[in-house]
Amino acid sequence: MSAPKVALVTGGASGIGLACAVRLAADGMQVVIADMNAEAGAAHAKRLNGDFVRADLGNRRSEEHTSELQSRLHLVCRLLLEK
């Protein structure tokens, strides 16, 4: 059995990012939503059977969730490489 395809959607808690996450999930991909809005992001990730990581990707100096984001990105890359 092959690893699921994973999509990392930045800004996925609302707007165009959310629309992309919904479409990708509907197409069978495992969605990881990265956004600053933890409440909405986590709720949408749960609804889409995906995962959520709080991240401010527009601020390179933000270290609040850097290690969690790096762990999630490593997992995403590993799953994609195993395909």
Backbone as a printed PyTorch tensor [residue, N CA C, xyz], in Angstrom:
tensor([[[  0.8400,  -1.1760,   0.0000],
         [  0.0000,   0.0000,   0.0000],
         [  0.8840,   1.2380,   0.0000]],

        [[  0.6200,   2.1770,  -0.8910],
         [  1.4510,   3.3750,  -0.9880],
         [  1.0330,   4.4200,   0.0340]],

        [[  1.9750,   5.2830,   0.3580],
         [  1.7070,   6.3680,   1.3070],
         [  0.7200,   7.3370,   0.6760]],

        [[ -0.1360,   7.9490,   1.5130],
         [ -1.0930,   8.9130,   0.9500],
         [ -0.3720,  10.1460,   0.4180]],

        [[ -0.9700,  10.7730,  -0.5650],
         [ -0.4300,  12.0360,  -1.0440],
         [ -0.7920,  13.1010,  -0.0250]],

        [[  0.1670,  13.9500,   0.2890],
         [ -0.0120,  14.9630,   1.3250],
         [  0.1290,  16.3450,   0.7050]],

        [[ -0.7830,  17.2410,   1.0810],
         [ -0.7300,  18.6300,   0.6270],
         [ -0.5910,  19.5370,   1.8290]],

        [[  0.4170,  20.3790,   1.8350],
         [  0.5860,  21.3960,   2.8650],
         [ -0.0210,  22.6770,   2.3120]],

        [[ -1.0750,  23.1720,   2.9700],
         [ -1.7790,  24.3610,   2.4920],
         [ -1.5270,  25.5010,   3.4680]],

        [[ -0.7240,  26.4680,   3.0500],
         [ -0.4780,  27.6350,   3.8950],
         [ -1.6520,  28.5940,   3.7550]],

        [[ -2.0340,  29.2090,   4.8640],
         [ -3.1950,  30.0940,   4.8540],
         [ -4.4880,  29.3220,   4.6550]],

        [[ -4.5050,  28.0710,   5.0920],
         [ -5.6370,  27.1850,   4.8280],
         [ -6.8150,  27.3200,   5.7660]],

        [[ -6.7780,  28.2590,   6.7010],
         [ -7.8850,  28.4020,   7.6540],
         [ -9.0260,  29.2400,   7.0970]],

        [[ -8.8070,  29.9220,   5.9700],
         [ -9.8710,  30.7640,   5.4160],
         [ -9.5810,  31.0880,   3.9550]],

        [[-10.5710,  31.6450,   3.3000],
         [-10.4030,  32.1780,   1.9510],
         [ -9.9530,  31.1630,   0.9160]],

        [[ -9.0720,  31.6190,   0.0380],
         [ -8.5880,  30.7820,  -1.0580],
         [ -7.8430,  29.5620,  -0.5260]],

        [[ -7.0720,  29.7510,   0.5440],
         [ -6.3570,  28.6150,   1.1250],
         [ -7.3080,  27.5250,   1.5900]],

        [[ -8.3870,  27.9200,   2.2390],
         [ -9.3860,  26.9440,   2.6950],
         [-10.0470,  26.2610,   1.5010]],

        [[-10.3810,  27.0390,   0.4820],
         [-10.9860,  26.4480,  -0.7130],
         [-10.0500,  25.4050,  -1.3360]],

        [[ -8.7610,  25.7030,  -1.3580],
         [ -7.7780,  24.7460,  -1.8810],
         [ -7.7320,  23.4950,  -1.0110]],

        [[ -7.7240,  23.6790,   0.3060],
         [ -7.6770,  22.5420,   1.2230],
         [ -8.8970,  21.6430,   1.0480]],

        [[-10.0770,  22.2570,   0.9090],
         [-11.3120,  21.4900,   0.7150],
         [-11.2310,  20.6840,  -0.5790]],

        [[-10.7830,  21.3160,  -1.6430],
         [-10.6930,  20.6340,  -2.9360],
         [ -9.6820,  19.4890,  -2.8940]],

        [[ -8.5180,  19.7500,  -2.3090],
         [ -7.4880,  18.7150,  -2.2310],
         [ -7.9610,  17.5240,  -1.4030]],

        [[ -8.6500,  17.8030,  -0.2960],
         [ -9.1900,  16.7180,   0.5330],
         [-10.2440,  15.9310,  -0.2390]],

        [[-11.0790,  16.6370,  -0.9900],
         [-12.1040,  15.9650,  -1.7920],
         [-11.4770,  15.0840,  -2.8740]],

        [[-10.2940,  15.4680,  -3.3250],
         [ -9.5680,  14.6850,  -4.3300],
         [ -8.7660,  13.5420,  -3.7060]],

        [[ -8.8980,  13.3600,  -2.3870],
         [ -8.2700,  12.2190,  -1.7230],
         [ -6.9190,  12.4750,  -1.0910]],

        [[ -6.4920,  13.7150,  -1.0500],
         [ -5.1930,  14.0040,  -0.4440],
         [ -5.3280,  14.2020,   1.0590]],

        [[ -4.2730,  13.8870,   1.7850],
         [ -4.1780,  14.1830,   3.2120],
         [ -3.7390,  15.6340,   3.3190]],

        [[ -4.5320,  16.4740,   3.9760],
         [ -4.2740,  17.9080,   4.0220],
         [ -3.6650,  18.3100,   5.3580]],

        [[ -2.5980,  19.1030,   5.3010],
         [ -2.0110,  19.7260,   6.4800],
         [ -2.2090,  21.2280,   6.2990]],

        [[ -2.9980,  21.8280,   7.1960],
         [ -3.2610,  23.2590,   7.1440],
         [ -2.2690,  23.9750,   8.0460]],

        [[ -1.5800,  24.9700,   7.4910],
         [ -0.6760,  25.8190,   8.2650],
         [ -1.2510,  27.2300,   8.2520]],

        [[ -1.5130,  27.7990,   9.4340],
         [ -2.1370,  29.1110,   9.5060],
         [ -1.8950,  29.6910,  10.8960]],

        [[ -2.0770,  31.0080,  11.0120],
         [ -1.9450,  31.6660,  12.3170],
         [ -3.2170,  31.5290,  13.1350]],

        [[ -4.3460,  31.3060,  12.4880],
         [ -5.6300,  31.1950,  13.1790],
         [ -5.8180,  29.7550,  13.6520]],

        [[ -5.4260,  29.5030,  14.8930],
         [ -5.4400,  28.1400,  15.4240],
         [ -6.8550,  27.5780,  15.5400]],

        [[ -7.7970,  28.3990,  15.9630],
         [ -9.1580,  27.9010,  16.1640],
         [ -9.7810,  27.4420,  14.8440]],

        [[ -9.7680,  28.3120,  13.8480],
         [-10.3600,  27.9610,  12.5570],
         [ -9.5530,  26.8730,  11.8520]],

        [[ -8.2330,  26.9880,  11.8920],
         [ -7.3960,  26.0030,  11.2190],
         [ -7.5900,  24.5980,  11.7550]],

        [[ -7.6210,  24.4730,  13.0850],
         [ -7.8130,  23.1550,  13.6960],
         [ -9.2000,  22.5990,  13.3880]],

        [[-10.2090,  23.4760,  13.4080],
         [-11.5710,  23.0260,  13.1200],
         [-11.6920,  22.5230,  11.6780]],

        [[-11.1280,  23.2630,  10.7440],
         [-11.2040,  22.8410,   9.3430],
         [-10.3770,  21.5840,   9.1030]],

        [[ -9.2180,  21.4930,   9.7180],
         [ -8.3980,  20.2890,   9.5580],
         [ -9.1460,  19.0640,  10.0760]],

        [[ -9.8050,  19.2120,  11.2090],
         [-10.5790,  18.0910,  11.7700],
         [-11.7060,  17.7070,  10.8190]],

        [[-12.4120,  18.7010,  10.2910],
         [-13.5260,  18.4480,   9.3660],
         [-13.0510,  17.7390,   8.1010]],

        [[-11.8240,  18.0410,   7.6730],
         [-11.2770,  17.4570,   6.4550],
         [-10.4530,  16.2000,   6.7160]],

        [[-10.4820,  15.7050,   7.9710],
         [ -9.6670,  14.5500,   8.3700],
         [ -8.1890,  14.7910,   8.0860]],

        [[ -7.7750,  16.0330,   8.3050],
         [ -6.3890,  16.4090,   8.0630],
         [ -5.6760,  16.7410,   9.3480]],

        [[ -4.6980,  17.5980,   9.2430],
         [ -3.8970,  17.9890,  10.3970],
         [ -3.6880,  19.4910,  10.3400]],

        [[ -3.3360,  20.0710,  11.4720],
         [ -3.1530,  21.5090,  11.5600],
         [ -1.8620,  21.8220,  12.2950]],

        [[ -1.1810,  22.8700,  11.8370],
         [ -0.0320,  23.4020,  12.5570],
         [ -0.1360,  24.9220,  12.5380]],

        [[ -0.0250,  25.5240,  13.7200],
         [ -0.0770,  26.9820,  13.8080],
         [  1.2760,  27.5190,  13.3820]],

        [[  1.2720,  28.4120,  12.4030],
         [  2.5300,  28.9450,  11.8920],
         [  2.3160,  30.3100,  11.2680]],

        [[  3.2620,  31.2000,  11.5100],
         [  3.2880,  32.5120,  10.8710],
         [  4.3950,  32.4530,   9.8270]],

        [[  4.0610,  31.9980,   8.6480],
         [  5.0720,  31.8070,   7.6160],
         [  5.5230,  33.1090,   6.9960]],

        [[  4.8190,  34.1990,   7.2860],
         [  5.2130,  35.5020,   6.7830],
         [  6.2480,  36.1800,   7.6570]],

        [[  6.5250,  35.6090,   8.8160],
         [  7.4670,  36.1900,   9.7630],
         [  8.5990,  35.1980,   9.9980]],

        [[  9.7010,  35.3960,   9.3250],
         [ 10.8290,  34.4610,   9.4300],
         [ 11.4080,  34.3810,  10.8370]],

        [[ 11.2170,  35.4020,  11.6240],
         [ 11.7940,  35.4050,  12.9710],
         [ 10.8620,  34.8220,  14.0180]],

        [[  9.6570,  34.4770,  13.6270],
         [  8.7170,  33.8870,  14.5750],
         [  9.1910,  32.4810,  14.9320]],

        [[  9.5450,  32.2810,  16.1800],
         [ 10.0470,  30.9790,  16.6180],
         [  9.0540,  30.2490,  17.5040]],

        [[  7.8610,  30.8230,  17.6470],
         [  6.8790,  30.2670,  18.5660],
         [  6.5650,  28.8040,  18.2750]],

        [[  6.4160,  28.4600,  17.0010],
         [  6.0420,  27.0930,  16.6420],
         [  6.9840,  26.4870,  15.6160]],

        [[  8.2010,  26.9930,  15.5610],
         [  9.1360,  26.5550,  14.5340],
         [  9.4310,  25.0630,  14.6130]],

        [[  9.6670,  24.5370,  15.8000],
         [ 10.0190,  23.1190,  15.8880],
         [  8.8470,  22.2310,  15.5000]],

        [[  7.6170,  22.6090,  15.8580],
         [  6.4480,  21.8280,  15.4640],
         [  6.2880,  21.8590,  13.9480]],

        [[  6.4480,  23.0340,  13.3650],
         [  6.3160,  23.1580,  11.9170],
         [  7.3890,  22.3330,  11.2080]],

        [[  8.6130,  22.3950,  11.7020],
         [  9.6880,  21.6210,  11.0890],
         [  9.3970,  20.1310,  11.1670]],

        [[  8.8530,  19.6750,  12.2840],
         [  8.5040,  18.2620,  12.4240],
         [  7.4380,  17.8650,  11.4240]],

        [[  6.4150,  18.7090,  11.2760],
         [  5.3340,  18.4080,  10.3410],
         [  5.8410,  18.4240,   8.9060]],

        [[  6.6810,  19.4030,   8.5680],
         [  7.2160,  19.4770,   7.2110],
         [  8.0970,  18.2790,   6.9100]],

        [[  8.8640,  17.8310,   7.8970],
         [  9.6960,  16.6440,   7.7180],
         [  8.8200,  15.4340,   7.4140]],

        [[  7.7080,  15.3020,   8.1520],
         [  6.7960,  14.1970,   7.9230],
         [  6.2020,  14.2740,   6.5200]],

        [[  5.7720,  15.4700,   6.1110],
         [  5.2030,  15.6430,   4.7780],
         [  6.2230,  15.2510,   3.7150]],

        [[  7.4450,  15.7390,   3.8460],
         [  8.4880,  15.4130,   2.8640],
         [  8.7700,  13.9250,   2.8500]],

        [[  8.8370,  13.3040,   4.0230],
         [  9.1080,  11.8690,   4.0960],
         [  8.0060,  11.0750,   3.4010]],

        [[  6.7410,  11.4470,   3.6410],
         [  5.6450,  10.7370,   3.0060],
         [  5.6750,  10.9170,   1.4940]],

        [[  6.0100,  12.1110,   1.0380],
         [  6.0740,  12.3430,  -0.4010],
         [  7.2100,  11.5510,  -1.0440]],

        [[  8.3320,  11.4590,  -0.3490],
         [  9.4730,  10.7240,  -0.8990],
         [  9.2400,   9.2160,  -0.9300]],

        [[  8.3990,   8.7280,  -0.0180],
         [  8.1180,   7.2960,   0.0250],
         [  7.1830,   6.8640,  -1.0920]],

        [[  6.5520,   7.8200,  -1.7400],
         [  5.5850,   7.5280,  -2.7990],
         [  6.2170,   6.7650,  -3.9400]]])
